[in-house]
């Protein structure tokens, strides 16, 4: 199961690299954005929950 979860995306990325490297970058952009969002939420776990409460404060 895990091998399929790793092999299929890896083969897809290799295939995209052989066709056009720019297409690969466009494909990886959402993945990089998701990783960045997860890392930022780990740095401040209450960030999303405290945002509405802090909007009214000046």
N, C-alpha and C positions, 0 to 999 in steps of 0.2 A: 504494500500500500504506500509506504513512505517513498519507496524507490520511484514509483509512478508519479508521485507528487513533485519529485525533484527532477526526474529525467525528462518529463514532457516539457516543462518550461525551459529547461536548459537546452534541449534540442531545438526548441522553437527560437530561442535567442540566437543560437549558433546559425540556424537557417536564416534568420533576419539579418545577421551580420554578413552572411555571404551575399545576400541580395542588395542590401543598402544599410550602411551603418547609421544613417540619419533616422531611418524608420525604427531601428533598434532604440535609439535615444528617445524617440517619441513614445515608444512602447514602455520604456523604463521610467518615464517621467511620473506617472501616477504611483508607481512603486516607491520612488524616492520621496515623493510628497507624503505618502502614508508613513514611511519610516520616520520622516522628520516630525510628523504630527504625533506619533506614538512616543518618540523621544521627548518632545516638549511636554506631553501630558505626564510623563514619568517625572520630569523635573519639578513640575508643580501640579500634583494630582487634583487639587481643588480648583484649578484654573477655570475650567468650564462651568463649574457649579457656582463659583463666587462672582462671576462676571455680571450677572443681572443685579446682584445686590450692590455691587460697587458702581454701577452706572449712575445712580442718583447722587453719589457723593462727589463733592467738588474738590 
